[in-house]
């Protein structure tokens, strides 16, 4: 059973930056695709960024929602079993609960990820 714990959320002014972390348990982290999703009240969970498992064809490649492309960056440290989401030039519309997920292999669909963290709140003030 993989456990995920997010951290790094908080309150930031528009134009600012935050770096989210997702620490995972287990020793197979490098075989998991990792994803970041976000959700606001009354809306469905939305894909933000993903990174493929390390190794193999296009291993470690990243992909993003159009709304964050060029501003957000996902990466992973396999030695630390941790994934990150660097968020720059934040906008008020980025305000949401951000969730880390493991298991998807290049997918943007939440149902393809079998393991989820508890979420961390990101609030961007105007």
Steps between C-alpha positions, in 0.01 A plus 500: 500500500646833391440797726536856377536814710487846342651812648592851395161656449408839639394855427689698237441819306434492129826476309668310779630144518449187705663160490289202596656173613354150496684253719420136439557175687624177347797406290348498152456873457692510173251259340204730562374772279427801719240767456376820654131586492298781652143549607280790600157474670230380267739405223655176390860418567716655228828374360792740546828321424641152462832322473550152362683221683875508474662275245361358177372691202470870585556416863472803724330712237262767620164629381278786607154646482490793261397733782832450682741432215801729523427591863505166685765228496478147635804295588597203709785390722501121495765477769276697736174335383360848449324687223482877474289765337668836453234765444604840368308811393206383705157637420186524716340234280770257613338500845398143583581195704793328328525123507793276424426166336699190409439221252402665176746442218468810291132544572307821564197317643461473878350152474830370363681582824457251782665687784425851629621739762278698735545827311653836583327837469644762268347847518606778265386849594453774242 
